């Protein structure tokens, strides 16, 4: 029976993709001298590469290049495996925390019923950890009294303080009136106008 040669892991596209973005460590570092940060987080200073490698070796750790474009490059004495694990967790956390931008459009003369519906929807967006843009477009004669639109948007922002906070003041730009809002930390969000769903309860914390 004829056997087929095994493919080397190093030639695997998956292998290359998995490790191609890893920082240089130990003898992979090419600079002649590097700025070294110790395992305790304190700066040791600029050292010849060989001295930095010896310092890492004496500590039983790795020398990892964390800022290759600095002059000289910045390296840290760490456990490489733990460093990569922590960086992976940070990346995953940042992705889960990145909020989608939702929008709620109001009218300057919006009725109470429609306002309550929009408010409930907006509350749900913020409760789930999304960023929110509350806006309206002034029409016709409403341009003569833009404060009417500002008041409506401000009212919505005030009513949503149980789940979010305005990133700034209500802005009037031409015919547009808007305010951007960010969700409160998960533990501080409280639904007032709507009932939580199973998806709400399982929402990722920020």
C-alpha positions as CSV (number, residue, x, y, z in Angstrom):
1,X,0.0,0.0,0.0
2,X,1.4,3.3,-1.1
3,X,1.5,6.0,1.6
4,X,1.2,9.7,0.9
5,X,3.7,12.1,2.4
6,X,2.4,14.1,5.3
7,X,2.1,17.8,4.9
8,X,4.3,19.9,7.1
9,X,2.3,22.0,9.6
10,X,4.5,24.9,8.8
11,X,3.5,24.8,5.2
12,X,-0.2,24.8,6.1
13,X,-2.0,28.0,5.2
14,X,-3.9,27.8,8.4
15,X,-0.7,27.5,10.4
16,X,0.7,30.6,8.6
17,X,-2.5,32.6,9.1
18,X,-2.6,31.6,12.8
19,X,0.9,32.8,13.6
20,X,1.8,35.3,11.0
21,X,0.5,38.2,13.1
22,X,2.3,37.1,16.3
23,X,4.9,39.5,17.6
24,X,8.6,38.6,17.3
25,X,10.1,37.0,20.4
26,X,13.6,36.2,21.6
27,X,16.0,35.5,18.7
28,X,13.4,36.5,16.1
29,X,13.9,40.1,17.2
30,X,16.2,41.9,14.6
31,X,17.0,45.2,16.3
32,X,20.5,45.7,17.7
33,X,19.2,47.4,20.8
34,X,15.8,47.6,22.4
35,X,13.9,49.4,25.1
36,X,13.0,46.8,27.7
37,X,10.1,46.7,30.1
38,X,10.5,44.2,32.9
39,X,8.0,41.5,34.0
40,X,6.8,43.9,36.7
41,X,5.9,46.5,34.2
42,X,8.7,48.9,35.0
43,X,11.1,50.2,32.4
44,X,14.6,48.7,32.6
45,X,15.9,51.0,29.8
46,X,17.6,50.7,26.4
47,X,19.8,47.6,26.2
48,X,21.8,45.8,23.6
49,X,19.6,42.9,22.2
50,X,21.9,40.3,23.7
51,X,21.7,41.8,27.2
52,X,17.9,42.0,26.9
53,X,17.7,38.3,25.9
54,X,19.9,37.4,28.8
55,X,17.7,39.3,31.2
56,X,14.6,37.5,29.9
57,X,16.4,34.1,30.1
58,X,17.5,34.8,33.7
59,X,13.9,35.5,34.6
60,X,12.8,32.2,32.9
61,X,10.6,34.2,30.5
62,X,10.6,35.5,26.9
63,X,11.6,38.8,25.3
64,X,8.6,39.9,23.2
65,X,8.6,42.8,20.8
66,X,5.4,44.8,21.6
67,X,6.2,48.0,19.7
68,X,8.3,47.1,16.6
69,X,8.0,50.6,15.0
70,X,9.3,52.5,18.0
71,X,12.9,53.8,17.9
72,X,14.3,51.7,19.4
73,X,11.7,48.9,19.4
74,X,10.0,48.3,22.7
75,X,10.2,44.8,24.2
76,X,8.7,43.3,27.3
77,X,9.9,40.4,29.4
78,X,6.9,38.1,29.7
79,X,5.7,34.5,29.4
80,X,4.9,34.5,25.6
81,X,2.1,31.9,25.9
82,X,0.3,33.9,28.6
83,X,0.9,37.2,26.7
84,X,-0.8,35.8,23.6
85,X,-3.6,34.4,25.6
86,X,-4.2,37.8,27.3
87,X,-4.0,39.6,24.0
88,X,-6.6,37.2,22.5
89,X,-8.9,37.9,25.4
90,X,-8.6,41.6,24.9
91,X,-9.3,41.3,21.2
92,X,-12.4,39.2,21.9
93,X,-13.6,41.5,24.6
94,X,-13.2,44.5,22.3
95,X,-15.2,42.8,19.5
96,X,-18.0,41.9,21.9
97,X,-18.1,45.3,23.4
98,X,-18.1,47.1,20.0
99,X,-21.7,48.5,19.8
100,X,-23.8,48.8,16.8
101,X,-25.3,52.2,16.0
102,X,-29.1,52.3,16.0
103,X,-31.2,55.2,15.0
104,X,-34.6,56.5,16.2
105,X,-36.3,59.1,14.0
106,X,-38.8,61.5,15.6
107,X,-41.0,64.3,14.3
108,X,-41.1,67.8,15.7
109,X,-44.9,67.4,16.1
110,X,-44.9,63.7,17.2
111,X,-47.9,62.6,19.1
112,X,-47.7,61.1,22.6
113,X,-48.5,57.6,21.4
114,X,-45.9,57.6,18.7
115,X,-43.4,59.1,21.1
116,X,-44.0,56.4,23.6
117,X,-43.5,53.7,20.9
118,X,-40.2,55.3,19.8
119,X,-39.1,55.6,23.4
120,X,-39.7,52.0,24.1
121,X,-37.8,51.0,21.0
122,X,-34.9,53.3,21.8
123,X,-34.8,52.0,25.4
124,X,-34.5,48.5,24.0
125,X,-31.5,49.4,21.8
126,X,-29.6,51.0,24.7
127,X,-30.5,48.2,27.1
128,X,-28.9,45.7,24.7
129,X,-25.7,47.7,24.7
130,X,-26.1,49.6,21.3
131,X,-25.2,53.2,20.7
132,X,-28.1,55.3,19.6
133,X,-28.7,58.3,17.4
134,X,-31.9,60.2,18.1
135,X,-32.7,62.6,15.3
136,X,-35.4,64.5,13.5
137,X,-35.7,66.7,10.4
138,X,-37.4,70.1,10.6
139,X,-39.9,70.6,7.8
140,X,-41.3,73.8,6.3
141,X,-42.4,76.3,8.9
142,X,-40.7,74.3,11.6
143,X,-37.5,75.9,10.5
144,X,-38.8,79.1,12.0
145,X,-39.0,77.5,15.4
146,X,-36.1,75.0,15.6
147,X,-36.3,74.9,19.4
148,X,-39.4,72.8,18.9
149,X,-37.3,70.0,17.4
150,X,-34.6,70.5,20.0
151,X,-37.1,70.1,22.8
152,X,-38.4,66.8,21.4
153,X,-35.0,65.3,21.0
154,X,-33.9,66.5,24.4
155,X,-37.1,65.0,26.0
156,X,-36.2,61.6,24.5
157,X,-32.6,61.8,25.8
158,X,-33.9,62.8,29.3
159,X,-36.4,59.9,29.3
160,X,-33.7,57.4,28.4
161,X,-31.4,58.2,31.4
162,X,-32.3,54.8,32.9
163,X,-30.4,53.0,30.1
164,X,-28.1,55.5,28.5
165,X,-26.4,58.9,28.5
166,X,-26.0,61.6,25.9
167,X,-22.5,61.9,24.5
168,X,-23.0,65.7,24.2
169,X,-25.6,68.3,23.8
170,X,-28.5,68.2,21.3
171,X,-27.1,69.5,18.0
172,X,-28.9,71.6,15.5
173,X,-27.4,71.4,12.0
174,X,-29.4,73.0,9.2
175,X,-32.7,71.1,9.2
176,X,-31.3,68.2,11.3
177,X,-31.6,68.0,15.1
178,X,-29.8,65.0,16.8
179,X,-28.0,63.7,19.8
180,X,-25.8,60.6,20.2
181,X,-26.3,58.3,23.2
182,X,-24.2,55.6,24.7
183,X,-25.5,52.7,26.9
184,X,-24.8,52.8,30.6
185,X,-22.8,49.9,32.1
186,X,-24.8,46.7,32.1
187,X,-25.4,46.7,35.8
188,X,-26.9,50.2,35.8
189,X,-29.3,49.7,32.9
190,X,-32.9,49.5,34.0
191,X,-35.9,48.9,31.8
192,X,-38.8,51.3,32.6
193,X,-40.9,51.5,29.4
194,X,-40.5,47.9,28.1
195,X,-40.2,44.4,29.4
196,X,-36.9,42.5,29.1
197,X,-36.8,39.6,26.7
198,X,-34.5,36.6,27.0
199,X,-32.1,38.3,24.5
200,X,-32.1,41.4,26.7
201,X,-31.1,39.3,29.8
202,X,-28.3,37.6,27.9
203,X,-26.9,40.8,26.4
204,X,-23.2,41.0,26.5
205,X,-21.8,43.4,29.1
206,X,-19.8,46.4,28.0
